[in-house]
C-alpha cells in the first residue's frame, strides 16, 4: 500500500495480521534522524500514530473503529549501502552478525538464519551466496577512503 502524507512525501505503511484477531500497522518512517543514546529516549510521534490510524481506517471500517492497544516507535537497522550485513565480523574470532535488513527483516529472517547457521557450523553458507552481504565490505570501504 502506498499513500501520500500531508507533507507530500510517499508513505508505505505495512499491515500485518496477528494472532488473536489483532492487526499490527507500521511504516511511517523518517530519514536522517539521529538515533537517541538510549532506548528509553525513543518515543512514538503523535503525528505518525495519527497517520497510521488513518491507514487503518482506509484499509477497513472495522480497523478504523478498532481500539488502539499499543503505540511504539523504533529505528530500523539499515546499512549505508542498503544491503544487510551477514557474516563473520572482521577482526573478531567467532563473532558473526546478521543485521541491516531494514523492514525486510521480518521476511528475510528465516533465510538469513539458515545461511548464518550454515556459515557458523560448516564454514560456508550453502543455501545463499553471502558474498554481497559480507560485513568486511565496510572495512574495505573505509580503507579505500583513507588511501
N, C-alpha and C positions, 0 to 999 in steps of 0.2 A: 504494500500500500504506500503510495507516495502522496503527500499533502504539501501544501504551501503554508508556511507560518505567516503571522501578521507582519513580520518584517520582510516578507517576500522570499525568504530562503526555503529551500526544499527540505521537507521533513520526511523521514522514512521510518515511522513507528512500526513496532513489531507487536503482534498479538499472539500470545501463547496460551492455549487451553491447559489447565492444570487439573490434577485430581480433585475430586470433591465438588466439581462444578465451578471452581474459581477460574479466573482469567487473569493473566499477567500481561500488562501492556507497558512497553518501554520504548526508548529510542529518540528522545528529544535531547540531542547532544549539542555541545558547544565545542568549537575548535579553539586550539591555542589557549586553553585556560590552565593556569598553573595548578599542579596537584598540591593540596594542602599538606602540611607537615605531618598531620596525624589523621587517622580515620574519623576521630571524634569531630574534626573540623569539616567533614563532608556533610552537607545538608541539601535536601530537596529544594528546588526553586519553585515557589508558588506558581509562577507563570508556566513552567514546564508541566507541573501537575495539572493545571487547568487545561493546557493543550491536550494532554493525554486523556483527560476526562472527555474532552470534545471528540477525540479519536474514538473512545469507547461508544459515545452516542452515535457517531457516524457509522460504526460497524453494525450496531443493532440497537433498537429501542430498549431491549432488556438490559444490555450492558450500560446504556445511558442512565438507566434508573438504578443500577446496582450500587450497593453500599461500597464505599471505598474502605478497604480493610487496612491498607498499609501504604505509606509513601516512602520511597527510597531514592537514594542518589548513589552513583558510583562513577568511577573513572575506568574506561576501557583500556586494557593493556594493548597498546599499539606500538609498533616499531617505526623508525624513521622511513623505512622503505616499504612499509605496508605488508611485509611478509612476516609470518610467525618466526620466532627463534626456537628451533627444536634441535637438541643435540647436546653434545659434550661442551661444558664451559671451558674455554681456553685457559690454560694455566692452572687449572684445578683438577686434581686427581679424583676420579669417581664422583664428579659433580655434573649433573645434567639439568637442562632447563627445557620447558615447553611453555612458552608464553607468547604474547603479542598477536593473538588471534582476533583481536577486536571483538565485534559482536558475533563473529563466526565461531567462537569457541564452543558454543552450545552444539553446533552442527559437527564441528571437526574434532571434538574431544575423543570420540571412540577411535578414529583412525590415528590421531596423534598418540594416544595412549598405547595402542598396539605397536606402532612404529618405534616409539621410545622404549617400550619394554624389550623389543627385539634388539635394539641398539645396545641396551644395557646388558641383556643376557647373552647375546650372541656376537656382540661387537659390530653388527651391521643390521640395518633395517632391511627386511626382505619385502614387506608389504608396500612400502612407499619409498621413493627416492628422496632422501632428506638433504641432498646437497644444496639445494636452493635455500634451505632453511637453517643452514649451519650458523650457529652463533659466532663462529670465528670471522664471519664476514664483517662484523663491526670492528673487530681488532684490525683486520686488513685495511679497512677504510681509514681508520684513524692513523695507521702507519703511513698510508699513501698520502694522506693530507699533510702530515708532518714533513714528508720528503720534498 
